[in-house]
Amino acid sequence: MHFSNKYVSAQVIHTPTATVACSASSQEKLVRPNMESTRDVAAAAKIGKLLGERLLHKGIPAVAIHMKREQKYHGKIKAIIDSVRDAGVKLL
């Protein structure tokens, strides 16, 4: 998960091969028109839902969450994680 002053983005990395398995961002041209703001908690929730749907579409039913030490389960981070869980992806 990465948060800038303008955008929210999240990606799932396949650790053994060090490749990005799936990603979603509020910078995407198809996503931006459907959002009021591209940087608030509501945008983070939409990005989490989109990421969860893309994971299920690719056949990835479960992921492990790794947060940076300074990140807390609050605000935008909570919105992304809860939306991925609500989309049907299991969190390990």
GIDAGI-V283072 format. One line per field, one symbol per residue. burial: I if it has 9 or more other C-alpha atoms within 8 Angstrom, else O. A space follows every 50 residues. Layout:
burial->???
This chain:
burial->OOIOOOIIIIIIIIOOOOOIOIIIIIIOOOIIOOOOOIIOIOIIIIIIII IIIIIIOOOIIOIOOOOOOOOOOOOIIIIIIIIIIOIIIOOO
